[in-house]
Each structure stands twice: as C-alpha cells, then as structure tokens.
C-alpha cells in the first residue's frame, strides 16, 4: 500500500465513525424531546 492508499483508508474509517456517531446521537431516545422542540423553531413568533 502506498501512502495515498493509507490516507484514503484512514479517511474512510474516520468518516464512517463520525457518521455512525451522528446517527447514534440523532436517534437516541434521550435526544428526542430536544429535536421535537427544535423542529419548528423557524415558525416561532417569539421576537427578541
């Protein structure tokens, strides 16, 4: 394997781990209420 191949393999593994972490965070039952609260934050009439 050349250096470029190794860099590509490491990059693929890092991206996979980051995506798996993001999916785990997003679908965790503990975070459901937080995402429900943020679902319509654009439509809130709360002006500051």
TIBALUM-815680 format. One record per residue (C-alpha): residue in one letter; x, y, z. Coordinates in Angstrom, 3 decimals, m for minus. Each point is the difference from the previous one (the first is absolute). Layout:
BEGIN
["A" [X Y Z]]
...
END
This chain:
BEGIN
["X" [0.000 0.000 0.000]]
["X" [1.201 3.434 m0.824]]
["X" [m0.316 3.013 2.259]]
["X" [m2.962 1.261 m2.019]]
["X" [m1.806 m3.327 0.482]]
["X" [0.583 0.148 3.745]]
["X" [m1.243 3.580 0.213]]
["X" [m3.120 m0.970 m1.953]]
["X" [m0.668 m2.991 2.246]]
["X" [0.437 2.042 3.178]]
["X" [m2.228 2.748 m1.390]]
["X" [m2.728 m2.518 m0.849]]
["X" [0.134 m1.495 3.493]]
["X" [m0.104 3.437 1.659]]
["X" [m2.988 1.078 m2.099]]
["X" [m1.796 m3.269 0.775]]
["X" [0.562 0.453 3.741]]
["X" [m1.200 3.617 m0.119]]
["X" [m3.147 m0.936 m1.925]]
["X" [m0.727 m2.908 2.331]]
["X" [0.373 2.366 2.960]]
["X" [m2.322 2.534 m1.613]]
["X" [m2.657 m2.654 m0.655]]
["X" [0.331 m1.305 3.544]]
["X" [m0.395 3.530 1.382]]
["X" [m2.972 0.813 m2.223]]
["X" [m1.971 m3.180 0.682]]
["X" [0.721 m0.248 3.697]]
["X" [m3.285 0.067 1.952]]
["X" [1.501 2.447 2.504]]
["X" [0.305 2.682 m2.720]]
["X" [m3.510 m0.410 m1.415]]
["X" [m1.532 2.833 2.037]]
["X" [2.808 2.381 m0.952]]
["X" [m0.557 m0.669 m3.697]]
["X" [m3.772 0.306 0.416]]
["X" [0.490 3.414 1.621]]
["X" [2.275 1.151 m2.827]]
["X" [m2.192 m1.361 m2.802]]
["X" [m1.999 3.193 m0.548]]
["X" [2.311 2.636 1.423]]
["X" [m0.191 1.970 m3.259]]
["X" [m3.757 0.409 0.371]]
["X" [0.125 1.285 3.566]]
["X" [m1.462 3.480 0.359]]
["X" [2.326 0.749 2.873]]
["X" [1.763 3.245 m0.896]]
["X" [2.882 1.069 2.180]]
END
